[in-house]
Amino acid sequence: QVQLAESGGGLVQDGGSLRLSCAASRSIFSFNAMGWYLQAPGKQRELVATITSGGSTNYDDFVKGRFTISRDNVKNTVYLQMNSLKPENTAVYYCYVVVATLPRYTYWGQGTQVTVSS
């Protein structure tokens, strides 16, 4: 089992910034990948950004150049720095991890609400 504790969501104005944090209950070196999804009201969950165990990153086209994913290996925490936020970014953001050992379970955080006002 892996517990993920998210924080950092909130209300921000159009063009503002937020940083989301996701602290894992065990070493992030035990994960194949970590990242963030979002789910807007009435829509399916969508991938926002991923960082692999090797440090490679991947972003949805909609957030490229505005969002940055990073991790702290000591704090076992993954971050999502969100700049130039837009009202369309309003959603619940979920942290996830994929365990490196088979069968590579995926664990999810409880979600944190991000609301961008126009």
MIDOSE-1310 file (N, C-alpha, C; in nm, 2 decimals, decimal comma, always signed):
residues 118
qvql	+0,08/-0,12/+0,00/+0,00/+0,00/+0,00/+0,09/+0,12/+0,00; +0,04/+0,23/-0,07/+0,11/+0,36/-0,07/+0,00/+0,46/-0,04; +0,03/+0,55/+0,05/-0,05/+0,66/+0,08/+0,01/+0,79/+0,01; -0,08/+0,87/-0,05/-0,03/+0,99/-0,11/-0,11/+1,11/-0,05
aesg	-0,04/+1,21/+0,00/-0,10/+1,32/+0,06/-0,08/+1,45/-0,02; -0,19/+1,50/-0,08/-0,18/+1,61/-0,17/-0,21/+1,74/-0,09; -0,15/+1,85/-0,14/-0,18/+1,98/-0,09/-0,15/+2,09/-0,19; -0,19/+2,21/-0,16/-0,15/+2,32/-0,25/-0,26/+2,37/-0,34
gglv	-0,38/+2,31/-0,34/-0,49/+2,36/-0,43/-0,55/+2,48/-0,36; -0,64/+2,55/-0,44/-0,71/+2,66/-0,39/-0,76/+2,75/-0,50; -0,80/+2,87/-0,46/-0,86/+2,96/-0,56/-0,75/+3,07/-0,60; -0,74/+3,09/-0,73/-0,65/+3,18/-0,78/-0,71/+3,26/-0,90
qdgg	-0,66/+3,38/-0,92/-0,72/+3,45/-1,04/-0,65/+3,41/-1,17; -0,72/+3,44/-1,27/-0,67/+3,42/-1,41/-0,53/+3,48/-1,42; -0,43/+3,39/-1,47/-0,29/+3,44/-1,48/-0,21/+3,41/-1,36; -0,27/+3,36/-1,25/-0,20/+3,34/-1,13/-0,12/+3,20/-1,13
slrl	-0,06/+3,17/-1,01/+0,02/+3,05/-1,00/-0,02/+2,98/-0,87; +0,00/+2,85/-0,88/-0,01/+2,76/-0,76/+0,09/+2,65/-0,77; +0,13/+2,59/-0,66/+0,22/+2,48/-0,66/+0,15/+2,37/-0,58; +0,13/+2,25/-0,65/+0,07/+2,14/-0,58/+0,18/+2,05/-0,53
scaa	+0,16/+1,98/-0,42/+0,25/+1,89/-0,36/+0,19/+1,75/-0,34; +0,26/+1,65/-0,35/+0,21/+1,51/-0,33/+0,32/+1,43/-0,26; +0,30/+1,41/-0,13/+0,40/+1,34/-0,05/+0,36/+1,19/-0,04; +0,45/+1,10/-0,08/+0,43/+0,96/-0,07/+0,48/+0,90/+0,06
srsi	+0,41/+0,79/+0,09/+0,44/+0,72/+0,22/+0,56/+0,64/+0,22; +0,63/+0,62/+0,10/+0,75/+0,55/+0,09/+0,84/+0,61/-0,01; +0,96/+0,56/-0,02/+1,06/+0,61/-0,11/+1,01/+0,62/-0,26; +1,03/+0,74/-0,32/+0,99/+0,75/-0,46/+1,07/+0,67/-0,55
fsfn	+1,18/+0,61/-0,50/+1,27/+0,53/-0,59/+1,20/+0,39/-0,61; +1,09/+0,37/-0,54/+1,02/+0,24/-0,55/+0,91/+0,26/-0,66; +0,90/+0,38/-0,72/+0,80/+0,40/-0,82/+0,86/+0,41/-0,96; +0,79/+0,36/-1,06/+0,83/+0,37/-1,20/+0,80/+0,51/-1,25
amgw	+0,69/+0,57/-1,21/+0,65/+0,70/-1,25/+0,56/+0,76/-1,15; +0,56/+0,89/-1,15/+0,47/+0,97/-1,07/+0,41/+1,09/-1,16; +0,30/+1,14/-1,12/+0,25/+1,25/-1,20/+0,11/+1,30/-1,15; +0,05/+1,37/-1,24/-0,07/+1,44/-1,20/-0,18/+1,42/-1,32
ylqa	-0,30/+1,40/-1,27/-0,41/+1,40/-1,36/-0,51/+1,51/-1,31; -0,60/+1,55/-1,40/-0,70/+1,64/-1,36/-0,84/+1,59/-1,40; -0,94/+1,63/-1,33/-1,07/+1,59/-1,37/-1,16/+1,71/-1,35; -1,21/+1,77/-1,47/-1,30/+1,88/-1,46/-1,44/+1,83/-1,45
pgkq	-1,53/+1,91/-1,40/-1,67/+1,87/-1,38/-1,73/+1,81/-1,50; -1,79/+1,69/-1,49/-1,86/+1,63/-1,61/-1,77/+1,57/-1,71; -1,64/+1,57/-1,68/-1,54/+1,52/-1,78/-1,46/+1,40/-1,73; -1,39/+1,33/-1,82/-1,31/+1,22/-1,78/-1,17/+1,28/-1,72
relv	-1,11/+1,19/-1,65/-0,98/+1,23/-1,59/-0,88/+1,23/-1,71; -0,79/+1,34/-1,70/-0,70/+1,36/-1,81/-0,55/+1,37/-1,75; -0,46/+1,32/-1,83/-0,32/+1,33/-1,78/-0,27/+1,47/-1,80; -0,20/+1,52/-1,70/-0,14/+1,66/-1,70/+0,01/+1,65/-1,72
atit	+0,08/+1,57/-1,64/+0,22/+1,56/-1,64/+0,27/+1,44/-1,57; +0,38/+1,39/-1,62/+0,44/+1,27/-1,56/+0,59/+1,29/-1,55; +0,65/+1,23/-1,44/+0,79/+1,22/-1,43/+0,83/+1,08/-1,40; +0,92/+1,02/-1,48/+0,96/+0,88/-1,46/+1,07/+0,87/-1,36
sggs	+1,10/+0,74/-1,32/+1,21/+0,72/-1,23/+1,34/+0,77/-1,28; +1,36/+0,78/-1,41/+1,48/+0,83/-1,47/+1,48/+0,98/-1,48; +1,37/+1,04/-1,44/+1,37/+1,19/-1,45/+1,31/+1,25/-1,57; +1,27/+1,16/-1,67/+1,21/+1,22/-1,79/+1,07/+1,27/-1,76
tnyd	+1,03/+1,38/-1,83/+0,90/+1,44/-1,80/+0,82/+1,44/-1,93; +0,69/+1,44/-1,91/+0,60/+1,45/-2,02/+0,48/+1,53/-1,98; +0,43/+1,62/-2,07/+0,32/+1,71/-2,04/+0,21/+1,70/-2,15; +0,09/+1,73/-2,10/-0,02/+1,75/-2,20/+0,01/+1,88/-2,27
dfvk	-0,02/+1,88/-2,40/+0,01/+2,00/-2,48/-0,06/+2,12/-2,43; -0,17/+2,11/-2,36/-0,24/+2,23/-2,31/-0,16/+2,30/-2,20; -0,07/+2,23/-2,13/+0,00/+2,29/-2,02/+0,15/+2,31/-2,05; +0,20/+2,27/-2,16/+0,34/+2,28/-2,19/+0,38/+2,43/-2,19
grft	+0,49/+2,45/-2,12/+0,54/+2,59/-2,11/+0,48/+2,66/-1,99; +0,38/+2,61/-1,93/+0,32/+2,68/-1,82/+0,33/+2,60/-1,69; +0,32/+2,47/-1,70/+0,33/+2,38/-1,58/+0,47/+2,31/-1,58; +0,52/+2,28/-1,46/+0,64/+2,21/-1,45/+0,63/+2,11/-1,34
isrd	+0,66/+1,98/-1,37/+0,66/+1,87/-1,27/+0,80/+1,85/-1,22; +0,82/+1,83/-1,09/+0,95/+1,80/-1,04/+0,93/+1,71/-0,92; +1,04/+1,67/-0,86/+1,03/+1,58/-0,74/+1,15/+1,61/-0,65; +1,12/+1,58/-0,52/+1,23/+1,58/-0,42/+1,25/+1,44/-0,37
nvkn	+1,36/+1,39/-0,40/+1,39/+1,25/-0,36/+1,40/+1,23/-0,21; +1,44/+1,33/-0,14/+1,46/+1,32/+0,00/+1,32/+1,32/+0,07; +1,24/+1,41/+0,03/+1,10/+1,43/+0,09/+1,00/+1,33/+0,03; +1,04/+1,26/-0,07/+0,95/+1,16/-0,14/+0,82/+1,24/-0,19
tvyl	+0,85/+1,35/-0,25/+0,74/+1,44/-0,29/+0,75/+1,47/-0,43; +0,64/+1,48/-0,50/+0,63/+1,53/-0,64/+0,55/+1,66/-0,64; +0,60/+1,75/-0,72/+0,53/+1,88/-0,73/+0,48/+1,91/-0,87; +0,38/+2,00/-0,87/+0,34/+2,05/-1,00/+0,33/+2,20/-0,98
qmns	+0,42/+2,27/-1,04/+0,42/+2,42/-1,04/+0,33/+2,46/-1,16; +0,23/+2,54/-1,13/+0,14/+2,58/-1,23/+0,14/+2,73/-1,24; +0,18/+2,78/-1,36/+0,19/+2,93/-1,38/+0,09/+2,96/-1,50; +0,06/+3,09/-1,50/-0,03/+3,14/-1,61/-0,15/+3,06/-1,61
lkpe	-0,21/+3,04/-1,50/-0,33/+2,96/-1,49/-0,45/+3,03/-1,56; -0,54/+2,94/-1,62/-0,65/+2,99/-1,69/-0,78/+2,93/-1,63; -0,89/+2,99/-1,65/-1,02/+2,93/-1,59/-1,04/+2,79/-1,64; -0,99/+2,76/-1,76/-1,01/+2,62/-1,82/-0,93/+2,52/-1,74
ntav	-0,83/+2,56/-1,66/-0,76/+2,47/-1,57/-0,83/+2,43/-1,45; -0,95/+2,49/-1,42/-1,02/+2,46/-1,30/-1,06/+2,31/-1,31; -1,02/+2,24/-1,20/-1,05/+2,10/-1,19/-1,00/+2,04/-1,06; -1,03/+1,92/-1,03/-0,97/+1,85/-0,92/-0,84/+1,78/-0,98
yycy	-0,73/+1,80/-0,91/-0,60/+1,75/-0,95/-0,57/+1,63/-0,86; -0,53/+1,52/-0,93/-0,50/+1,40/-0,86/-0,35/+1,36/-0,88; -0,29/+1,33/-0,78/-0,15/+1,27/-0,79/-0,16/+1,12/-0,80; -0,07/+1,06/-0,88/-0,06/+0,92/-0,89/+0,08/+0,87/-0,89
vvva	+0,10/+0,74/-0,85/+0,23/+0,68/-0,86/+0,21/+0,54/-0,92; +0,31/+0,49/-0,99/+0,31/+0,35/-1,04/+0,42/+0,28/-0,98; +0,39/+0,18/-0,91/+0,49/+0,10/-0,83/+0,58/+0,03/-0,93; +0,72/+0,03/-0,91/+0,81/-0,03/-1,00/+0,80/-0,18/-1,01
tlpr	+0,77/-0,25/-0,90/+0,77/-0,39/-0,90/+0,64/-0,44/-0,95; +0,64/-0,56/-1,01/+0,52/-0,62/-1,07/+0,42/-0,65/-0,95; +0,29/-0,64/-0,97/+0,22/-0,61/-1,10/+0,20/-0,46/-1,13; +0,29/-0,37/-1,08/+0,29/-0,23/-1,11/+0,15/-0,16/-1,08
ytyw	+0,11/-0,18/-0,96/-0,01/-0,11/-0,91/+0,00/+0,04/-0,93; -0,11/+0,10/-0,95/-0,12/+0,25/-0,95/-0,20/+0,29/-0,83; -0,14/+0,39/-0,76/-0,21/+0,45/-0,64/-0,24/+0,60/-0,67; -0,35/+0,64/-0,61/-0,40/+0,78/-0,63/-0,41/+0,85/-0,50
gqgt	-0,39/+0,98/-0,51/-0,42/+1,07/-0,40/-0,57/+1,10/-0,40; -0,61/+1,18/-0,29/-0,75/+1,21/-0,27/-0,80/+1,32/-0,36; -0,71/+1,39/-0,42/-0,75/+1,50/-0,51/-0,74/+1,63/-0,44; -0,71/+1,74/-0,51/-0,71/+1,87/-0,45/-0,77/+1,97/-0,56
qvtv	-0,86/+2,05/-0,51/-0,94/+2,14/-0,60/-0,85/+2,26/-0,64; -0,85/+2,29/-0,76/-0,79/+2,41/-0,82/-0,90/+2,49/-0,89; -0,92/+2,61/-0,85/-1,02/+2,69/-0,91/-0,96/+2,82/-0,96; -0,97/+2,85/-1,09/-0,92/+2,97/-1,14/-1,03/+3,06/-1,18
ss	-1,04/+3,18/-1,12/-1,15/+3,27/-1,15/-1,11/+3,37/-1,26; -1,20/+3,41/-1,34/-1,18/+3,50/-1,45/-1,19/+3,65/-1,41
